[in-house]
């Protein structure tokens, strides 16, 4: 019988993940329901991911702390029944270093917005589909491209948002300042530094979407 939280991929073609520097892409998968965790793990492995499965956000956080360089992407359930932290609390720690995909049952728009504003790169609704799981590598590649374009550390976040916004402006035909001259660059930098965390994250999401649109052309 098909798992209620994860759609079956039986009979579907296997699409290996895009070639990734350093070898197989490593995913930390966190889900409280044992059956759902097994299904997610099998789906990821079928598409070529190396998976570390944990049964709670608290266990997931411990895994990150014990091996900071051991993962490329985090997928975590949002709502939990057991003791300890939930997916949102886990997100606060994990998003500082990794792209994080949240997933849950049907949630109101406010909950999804909260996840994105707090640093998630995507919010998926159960049942997760095979194609969604297959393509999670795109979030890692998008984040690495943003960091590479900005010259920031590969695990950086806020600096990437600011500098990517400038990169997007250049693609639209603007000069470095958007207003001309070194004074213009200083003014723009001051405005960016005054942005709130929510505004910075919104700029990041917009930049990622623009990159995806370019890839699809």
N, C-alpha and C positions, 0 to 999 in steps of 0.2 A: 504493500500500500504506500502511496506517495506521502512523504512527510508533509505535515500540514504547514510547516514554516518555511520549507525550502522546496521549490519546484524541482521535479525530477529532471535529470539530464540524460536519462537512459535513451540510447538510440541516436543521440546528437553527436555531431562531429567534434573531435577534440581539437581545440585551437591552442597551441602552446603560446605562452606569454612572449611578448617581444623580447629579443635578445637584450640582456641587461648587464651592464658593467659589473664584473665581480662574480658573475654566475647567476644562479636561480634567485628569483625574487622571493624574499622571506616575509611571510605574513604571520602576525600574531592574531589569532582568532579567539574571541572571548564570548562565551554564551553559557548562560546558567542552565538551560535545558539540555540534558545529555544527548537526547536524540537529535536535537537541532544542531548541537555542536558537532556531532559525528557527521551529519549531513553536510554542513558547511565545510568541514575539513575535507571530506571526500570530493566535493565539488571543486575546491581550490586545488587539491592534488591532481585531479583529473586534467586540469589545465596547466599543470607544470609548476605550481607554486610549492615552495617548501613551507610547511605549516607547523606552527607551535600552538597547540590548543590548550586553553585555560578555562576553568569552569566558573570563574567570577572575575569582575573587574579588579577586585583586590589581588587575586592571584596574577592577573595580567600585569598590574602595576609592579608587583614583586619581580616578575620575569624581566620587565624593562630595567628595573633598578639593578638587577644582577647581571645583565648583559646589554649594556647601552648600545653596542654596535651590532647586536644580533638580529635586528629587524629592519625592514624597509617600509612596512605598512602595518597599521593596526585596524582591525575590524572588531567592533564591540557592540554588544546588545546594550540598550539604554536602560530599560526597566529591569530591576532585579527584586527577588523576594527574600533572598538570604541576607545575613548580616554583612556589615562592611559597606564600602563605597558603591555607588551605582555608576552607570555608564557616563553620566555627565561629569562626575567628580574625576573619574579616570581620564576623561577627555582633557581636563585642565592640565594634567601632568603629561599625557602622551603627546598632545598637539604641539608642545614646545619643541619636540624633536622629530616627530613623524607625521605623515599624512594619516588622518584618522577618519574612518568611515563608520558612522553610527547606523544601527538598524534596530527596528522595533516593529510591533504590530501597528495598527492604524493609530496615528497620533494627530492631534490638532495642529494647525499651521503654526501656532505659537510655539509649540514644542520643537518643531523642525527648525523654526527660525532661531530659537535659542541655541540649538546645536550648531548651526552654521556660524552664529555670532561668537560662540565660544571656541571656535577653531576647527570644527569638523569640515572636511572637504566634500562630504556627501552624507545624505540621510536617506537610507533605503527602507522601504516598507516590506515586511514579510507578507506573503512568501517571496523570498529572494529568488530571482530568476537566474538560470544558467548563464545567460549573456551578461547580466550585471556582475556576477561573480567572476566570469572569465575576463572581463575588461577592467578589473580594479587596478591593474598595472598602470593605466592611464593617469591615475591620480599621482602616482609616484613620479612618473616621467614629467608631468606638468610641473610639479613642485621643483624637481631638479632643474628643469629648463629655466624656471624663474630665478632660481638661485644662481645658476651659471650665468645668466644674462646680467645679473646685478653684481656679480663678483663676490657675492656673500658666501658664508660658510654653507656647506651642503645641507645642514640641518637648520638653517636660519629661518625666521618667519617674518617678523615685522619689518626688518630692513628690506626684505624681498618685496613686500607690498609697496613700499614707498618707491623703490627704484623701478619696479615693473610698471608703475603708473607713468613714470617718466618715459620708459621705453615705448609704452603704448602711444604716448603723445607724439614721440618721434615718428612712429609708423603712420600717424595721421597727418604728417607733414609739418609739424611744429619744430622749432629749434629747441635747444637744450633748456631754455628758460621758459618757453611758451609765451614770453613777452619781449625777449630780446635783451642782450647785454648781461653782464655779470650781476647787476643790481636785480634784474629780473629773476635770475637763477636763485639769488639769495632770498628774494621775496617768496618764490615758490617753495623753497626748502622750508622756510619758516611756516608757511601755511600747512605743508605736509606734516611737520612736527607737531602742529597743534591739533591734528585730527584725533578723534577718539578711537578706541580699539575697534568699535563697531564699524566706523567709517573705513578704517584701514582694512578690516576683513572684507567689507563689501567691495573695496577696490581690488582685493586679491581674487575674490570669486569672479568679478567681472573680467579680470585679466585672463584667468583660466578659461572662461567660456570663450573669449576671443581667440585664444590659442587653439581650442578645440575646433572652432569654426574655420580657422585657417587650415587645419589639418584635413578637414572634410572637403575642402575645395580642390 
